[in-house]
Amino acid sequence: QVQLVESGGGLVQPGGSLRLACAASGISFRVYNMGWYRQAPGNQRELVAAITEGGRTNYKHSVKGRFTISRDNAKNTVYLQMNSLKPEDTAVYYCNRDPPRGWGRDSWGQGTQVTVSS
């Protein structure tokens, strides 16, 4: 059974930083492209950053230059370093396969809340 557990969220002031982590179990983590998604109240879940099995990255335009996605295959963990946070980054953040098909379809975790506010 696939399990994805996100952590690292919290309340931060505008301009601050957070580092999210997502620990995966039940899969051969290293062979999958992974992504960080977020969902703000009233909005659909959206992909903000992705990393291929080979380490290539891609970002939503609004976070490019501020967020960095990385992975540690030995630890089955994917990270999201978020700098220069803005109030519009406030959302629940999730990790999953990119795109979330196959095992990813039913493997959404509880996410981690990120709130950017003064």
Summary of the structure (lengths in Angstrom):
residues: 118
radius of gyration: 13.3
end to end distance: 40.0
largest distance: 40.7
contacts: 348
relative contact order: 0.31
helix: 14%
strand: 47%
